[in-house]
Amino acid sequence: DFVMGLSILLRGTLREKLEWTFHLYDINRDGYINREEMTEIVRAIYDMMGKYTYPALKGDVPQQHVDAFFQKMDKNKDGVVTMEEFIIACQEDENMMRSMQLFENVM
């Protein structure tokens, strides 16, 4: 899985990279990203960052990130993000596109 992911990130098309990224968030592999999955991921990221971040993070920051994600990605407001919604929203986001382009210059 690691080698496949690395190959996609370095040599895959934009769509393949976005599909791979979507699958990282779709923990239960049901084809949707729901709030519980995203909350679990965001909390894990904050746990890895530790309590020594500067400035100190407030308790509601992870939930704010989840809310912002769904505001941007859940186009039809049904409470889940499909792969197509995810890909379209990412393609419309300049920061996301710049992030994906970083991998093109790695090798």
C-alpha positions in Angstrom: 0.0 0.0 0.0 2.8 2.4 0.9 4.6 1.9 -2.4 1.4 2.2 -4.4 0.5 5.4 -2.6 4.0 6.8 -3.2 3.8 5.9 -6.9 0.5 7.6 -7.3 1.6 10.7 -5.5 4.8 11.0 -7.6 3.6 9.8 -11.0 -0.1 9.6 -11.0 -2.6 12.0 -12.7 -4.2 14.7 -10.7 -7.4 12.6 -10.5 -5.5 9.6 -9.2 -3.8 11.7 -6.5 -7.2 13.1 -5.4 -8.8 9.6 -5.4 -5.9 8.3 -3.3 -6.3 11.2 -0.9 -10.1 10.7 -0.7 -9.5 7.0 0.3 -7.2 8.2 3.2 -10.2 10.0 4.7 -12.8 7.3 3.8 -11.8 5.1 6.8 -14.6 2.6 6.5 -14.3 2.4 2.7 -18.0 3.0 2.1 -17.4 5.6 -0.6 -18.3 8.6 1.6 -16.5 10.7 4.1 -18.8 11.4 7.0 -18.3 13.7 10.0 -17.3 11.0 12.3 -14.5 9.9 10.0 -13.2 13.4 9.5 -13.4 14.2 13.2 -11.4 11.1 13.9 -8.7 12.1 11.4 -8.6 15.7 12.5 -8.3 14.7 16.2 -5.5 12.3 15.3 -3.6 15.0 13.6 -4.0 17.3 16.6 -2.9 14.5 18.9 0.2 14.1 16.8 0.9 17.8 17.0 0.8 17.6 20.8 -0.3 20.0 23.4 2.8 22.2 22.9 1.7 24.0 19.7 2.1 27.7 19.6 -0.2 29.4 19.9 -2.0 26.9 22.1 -5.0 25.2 20.4 -8.4 25.6 21.9 -10.6 22.6 22.4 -13.1 23.4 19.6 -10.4 23.9 16.9 -10.7 20.3 15.6 -14.5 20.7 15.2 -14.0 24.0 13.5 -11.8 22.3 10.9 -14.4 19.5 10.4 -17.1 22.1 9.9 -15.0 24.1 7.4 -14.2 20.9 5.5 -17.9 20.0 5.2 -18.9 23.6 4.3 -16.4 23.5 1.4 -16.8 19.9 0.3 -20.4 18.8 0.9 -21.9 20.5 -2.1 -25.4 19.0 -1.8 -25.4 19.4 2.1 -26.4 15.7 2.7 -23.9 15.2 5.5 -21.4 13.1 3.6 -18.8 13.9 1.0 -18.6 11.7 -2.1 -15.5 11.2 -4.1 -16.9 13.4 -6.9 -17.7 16.2 -4.5 -14.2 15.9 -3.0 -12.5 16.0 -6.4 -14.5 18.9 -7.7 -14.0 20.9 -4.5 -10.3 20.2 -4.5 -10.0 21.2 -8.1 -11.7 24.5 -7.3 -9.3 25.2 -4.4 -6.0 26.9 -5.4 -4.2 25.9 -2.2 -5.1 22.2 -2.8 -3.9 22.4 -6.4 -0.6 24.0 -5.3 -0.2 21.2 -2.7 -0.7 18.5 -5.4 1.8 20.2 -7.7 4.5 19.9 -5.0 4.7 16.2 -5.6 5.4 16.7 -9.3 8.8 18.3 -8.4 9.9 15.7 -6.0 11.6 13.3 -8.4 
